[in-house]
Amino acid sequence: MEYGTRRAKPIGGQGMSTETYLRIGHGTSRGRDTYGYNIVSLTDEMSWPTRRFRCMGGGYDMIGTVLAEWMTETHQDKLLPLADRAYYVSGTEPGVTVSDDPDAFYGMWRYEYGNAVPIAPIRVALDGGCGVESIQRIIKAAGLALTRTHDKRGNTTGWLVAGDES
């Protein structure tokens, strides 16, 4: 597979499937007010136009954060069916409701607004600061397969993502 191409390629399996490569990059900010901050970026190599996500700072799981941003922005249709298993619920009443379900997805937020009963979730967001393992669990439940790529020292360099396009 050539990673320089800009289109998702069909792969074998049932129905139409696509494959993409998510490349992780690390850097240091040289900005005036952010000089020296760590930067982690994720680039979706197969999207056109190329989609990039990044976070700055430290003290939280930065790789999990960019992976969660990618999933939230590109696969909202796959997250909405999982919304009833969200750990956090916001919008139904003042404040945030936390689930006591042991099978809830830690790091998943369900946003509900409106007067309809029952209220349908209008958006699902992922908080990658809770850990990359939590986000990988949600991605797997959404029907996508992640294969981690790494360098000689075992550092994550990206993921190969495959899944049904339906």
C-alpha positions as CSV (number, residue, x, y, z in Angstrom):
1,M,0.0,0.0,0.0
2,E,1.3,3.4,-0.9
3,Y,0.8,6.0,1.8
4,G,1.5,8.9,-0.5
5,T,-1.8,8.6,-2.3
6,R,-4.7,10.9,-1.1
7,R,-7.7,8.6,-1.6
8,A,-9.1,5.9,0.6
9,K,-8.5,2.5,-1.0
10,P,-11.1,-0.3,-1.0
11,I,-9.9,-3.4,0.8
12,G,-11.4,-6.9,0.9
13,G,-14.3,-8.1,3.1
14,Q,-18.0,-7.7,3.2
15,G,-19.4,-4.6,1.5
16,M,-17.4,-1.5,0.7
17,S,-14.5,-1.0,3.1
18,T,-11.9,1.7,3.3
19,E,-8.5,2.0,4.8
20,T,-6.6,5.0,6.0
21,Y,-3.4,5.8,7.7
22,L,-3.2,8.2,10.7
23,R,0.3,9.5,11.1
24,I,1.4,10.9,14.5
25,G,4.0,13.7,14.6
26,H,5.7,15.3,17.6
27,G,7.2,18.8,17.8
28,T,7.9,21.8,20.0
29,S,6.1,25.1,19.7
30,R,8.2,28.1,18.7
31,G,5.3,30.6,19.2
32,R,5.7,33.8,21.2
33,D,3.4,32.8,24.1
34,T,3.7,29.0,23.7
35,Y,7.5,28.6,23.2
36,G,8.6,25.2,24.4
37,Y,5.2,23.6,24.6
38,N,5.0,20.0,23.3
39,I,2.9,19.5,20.2
40,V,1.4,16.3,19.0
41,S,-0.3,16.2,15.6
42,L,-2.3,13.6,13.7
43,T,-2.5,13.6,9.9
44,D,-5.1,11.5,8.1
45,E,-2.9,10.6,5.1
46,M,-5.7,9.2,2.9
47,S,-8.2,12.0,3.2
48,W,-8.6,14.7,0.5
49,P,-8.1,17.4,1.5
50,T,-5.6,16.2,4.1
51,R,-7.1,16.5,7.6
52,R,-4.9,17.5,10.5
53,F,-5.5,17.5,14.2
54,R,-3.2,18.8,17.0
55,C,-2.9,19.6,20.6
56,M,-0.4,21.4,22.7
57,G,0.9,21.4,26.3
58,G,1.2,18.3,28.5
59,G,0.0,16.6,31.6
60,Y,-2.6,14.6,29.7
61,D,-2.7,11.9,27.0
62,M,-1.9,14.0,24.0
63,I,-1.9,11.0,21.5
64,G,-5.3,10.0,22.8
65,T,-6.6,13.6,22.4
66,V,-5.7,13.9,18.7
67,L,-7.1,10.4,18.0
68,A,-10.3,11.3,19.8
69,E,-10.5,14.6,17.8
70,W,-10.1,12.6,14.5
71,M,-12.8,10.1,15.5
72,T,-15.3,12.8,16.7
73,E,-14.9,14.9,13.5
74,T,-14.8,12.2,10.9
75,H,-17.0,9.4,12.2
76,Q,-19.9,11.1,14.0
77,D,-22.3,8.7,12.2
78,K,-20.6,5.7,13.8
79,L,-20.6,7.3,17.3
80,L,-24.2,8.3,17.5
81,P,-25.5,4.6,17.7
82,L,-23.2,4.2,20.7
83,A,-24.4,7.3,22.5
84,D,-26.5,5.5,25.0
85,R,-23.3,4.0,26.5
86,A,-21.7,7.4,27.0
87,Y,-20.1,8.0,30.4
88,Y,-21.0,11.7,30.5
89,V,-24.4,13.2,29.5
90,S,-24.8,17.0,29.1
91,G,-27.8,19.1,28.2
92,T,-30.8,17.4,29.7
93,E,-30.5,19.2,33.1
94,P,-28.1,21.7,34.6
95,G,-24.7,20.2,35.1
96,V,-23.3,16.9,33.8
97,T,-24.7,13.4,34.6
98,V,-22.2,10.6,35.1
99,S,-23.2,7.1,34.2
100,D,-22.9,4.3,36.8
101,D,-23.0,1.6,34.1
102,P,-19.8,-0.5,34.2
103,D,-20.0,-0.9,30.4
104,A,-20.2,2.8,29.8
105,F,-17.5,4.3,27.5
106,Y,-15.2,6.4,29.7
107,G,-14.2,9.5,27.7
108,M,-17.5,9.6,25.7
109,W,-19.8,12.7,26.1
110,R,-23.4,12.7,24.8
111,Y,-24.9,16.1,24.2
112,E,-28.7,16.3,24.3
113,Y,-30.9,19.4,23.7
114,G,-34.5,20.1,23.0
115,N,-38.0,19.4,24.3
116,A,-38.6,16.0,22.6
117,V,-39.2,13.1,24.9
118,P,-37.1,11.0,24.8
119,I,-34.4,13.4,23.8
120,A,-32.3,12.1,21.0
121,P,-28.5,12.7,21.2
122,I,-27.5,15.4,18.7
123,R,-23.7,15.0,19.1
124,V,-21.2,12.7,20.6
125,A,-17.7,13.9,21.6
126,L,-14.7,12.0,22.8
127,D,-12.3,13.2,25.5
128,G,-8.9,11.7,24.6
129,G,-7.2,13.1,27.7
130,C,-8.7,10.1,29.5
131,G,-6.3,7.8,27.7
132,V,-5.6,6.3,24.3
133,E,-6.8,2.9,25.5
134,S,-10.3,4.2,26.2
135,I,-10.5,5.9,22.8
136,Q,-9.3,2.7,21.1
137,R,-12.0,0.7,22.9
138,I,-14.7,3.2,21.6
139,I,-13.3,3.0,18.0
140,K,-13.3,-0.8,18.1
141,A,-17.0,-0.7,19.3
142,A,-17.8,1.6,16.4
143,G,-16.7,-1.1,13.9
144,L,-13.3,0.2,13.0
145,A,-10.1,-1.8,13.3
146,L,-6.9,-0.1,14.5
147,T,-3.5,-1.5,13.8
148,R,-0.7,0.5,15.6
149,T,2.5,1.3,13.8
150,H,5.7,2.0,15.7
151,D,9.4,2.8,15.3
152,K,12.3,0.7,16.4
153,R,12.0,1.9,20.0
154,G,8.4,1.1,20.2
155,N,7.1,4.6,20.0
156,T,3.7,5.0,18.3
157,T,4.0,6.5,14.8
158,G,0.4,6.1,13.7
159,W,-2.4,3.7,13.1
160,L,-3.8,1.8,10.1
161,V,-7.6,2.1,10.3
162,A,-9.9,-0.2,8.4
163,G,-13.6,-0.6,8.6
164,D,-16.9,-0.7,6.7
165,E,-18.0,2.4,4.9
166,S,-21.7,1.7,5.5
